[in-house]
Amino acid sequence: MMRFIYLCLALTFGFSAQAEDASRFMQPGDLIADTGKGVASHAIFFPNMRFPVESGPAYANSHAYAPGGFKADGGSECDPVNYSYPWRDNFCEFRRADLPVCASGGHQGQDIRPASCEASKHWAVAAEDGIVAHVGRFGVTIQSATGTLYRYVHLDMGTLQVKPMDKIVRGNRIGKISNNWLGPLPIHLHFDAKDTVMLNGEPKSVFLPPYTSLVASYQLIMD
Amino acid sequence: MEFAKVALAATLLAATTAAPTLAKNGVERVPTKIDWQAAKTAAKRSLARDPAAVEKFVAATNGKLSYIELPVLIFGSDAKMETPQFGSQNSSYAAFYTLEGAQISILGSHSVLTGTEDLTEHHKATAHESIGNGADYNLNRYGAHYTIRLTCDNPIKDTRCRKPDFLQSVVQTLLVVNGANQ
C-alpha cells in the first residue's frame, strides 16, 4: 500500500512540474488565431543553444498582434499582458512571403520581450560559440562553428560589444535589446536561426522554428 | 486506505492538467561530402578569370584558407567591392563586405540537420528571400551550402535590398578561391 502511495506522490509531482511548464509555455505552432499557421514540431533544432537573453524572465510573444503592436487593436506595448506567461510561438506569423516550412505565414523567427518594458537595458547574448559574421544598422548575425546563422534584430547598436569577425563565446554580450527600426516598434528582440535541412530530398538553407530550442534553453537558465 | 484514494485522485488530476513535454529530439548534424574535384577545377578557372581579386584575397587571409573544410566563395572584381573581412571556423566561414549604405556577407558551411522529418516544404524554397532588414540569397555548390546576406541602412527604400537584381548580379561574379583540400 505504501509503495502505491509513494508512486502516486511521485507521479503527482512529475505531472505538476509539467503543468507548471504548460502555464509558462504554449505549444509549438500554436499561434494567435488567424495570424498564420505555425510548425507544430516538438523537435529541438538547436539543442546546444544558450537562451539569447542574458537573464530572465523574458517573454516570447508576438510584438505585432499583441497590445501596442502595429496589427493590434490599440493598447500599450508595456501592457502587463505582454510581460506575462505563457509564451506563445510566432514563427510563421503573417508578415511577408510565406516561408518554405510554414503552411502560411512568413515571420522568420521569434519575438522575445525582455524582463521589463525598457529599451537598452537588457542584454542579448550569443546563443553559441562562433564568429560575428554580419553587422548591419539594426542587428547582428552570429555564425556558429557548424554554420547555424543566429540573427538578432532591433538591438541598440550604440551598445554593441562586438564587431565583424570577432570570435564570440556562448553567453557573451552582443548588445542591448531595444526597438531600433525605421519607425516606431515595441521593445523586443527578433531572434531567428537559419540552417540547412533536407526538404524533398535536397539540402536547403531555410529559417527554422526556434521556439522549442528557446523553451529548452530558457528552462536551463531559469529552473 | 482513504489516503491512498486521495493520492490516486491527486495523481489523476495532475495527469489531466499536465502539458505534453516539449523535448523530443532526434535532430542531428551530419557533414556533407565536398566535391573537391569540381571545386579545384572551378578554382583554376576563377584564378584565370580574375587573378587580381583571388590573389589579393588569398594574401589577406594569412594562411587561414588551408584549414577550411569547404570551398571558399568570394565576390569577383566586377562586383566592385573591397577585399572582405574574413573569419574561419574550419567547417564554416564568413566573408564580410561593407558597402555604401549596405553590408553583405558570404556565409558558408557544409553540414545538414537530419531528424527533421516533422518539417514539410509547403512553399518552394527560393534562392532569393526577403529578411526584413535586407535579403538572403541561398545556394549549394560542390556539396557546401552558402547564404549571401545583404542588409541595408534603409531596407524599405534601397532597391538593392528590395529587389533581387543586385544580389543576382553579384552572385554572377562569385569566384572559388580555396579550401583545405587544395
Interface residues (C-beta under 8 A of the other chain):
Chain A: M1 F4 I5 C8 L9 L11 T12 G14 F15 S16 Q18 A19 D21 A22 F25 Q27 P28 V39 A40 S41 H42 A43 I44 F45 P47 R95 R96 A97 D98 L99 P100 V101 C102 A103 S104 Q108 G130 I131 V132 A133 H134 V135 G136 R137 F138 G139 T141 Q143 S144 A145 T146 G147 L149 R151 V153 P164 M165 K167 L182 H190 K194 D195 T196 V197 M198 L199 N200 P203 K204 S205 V206 L208 T212 V215 A216
Chain B: M1 F3 A4 A7 L8 A10 T11 A14 A15 T17 A18 A19 P20 T21 L22 A23 K24 N25 G26 V27 R29 T32 Q85 F86 G87 Q89 N90 S91 S92 A94 F96 Q103 S105 L107 G108 S109 H110 S111 V112 L113 T114 G115 T116 D118 L119 T120 E121 H122 H123 K124 A125 E129 S130 I131 G132 N133 G134 D136 N138 N140 H145 Y146 T147 R149 T151 C152 D153 N154 P155 I156
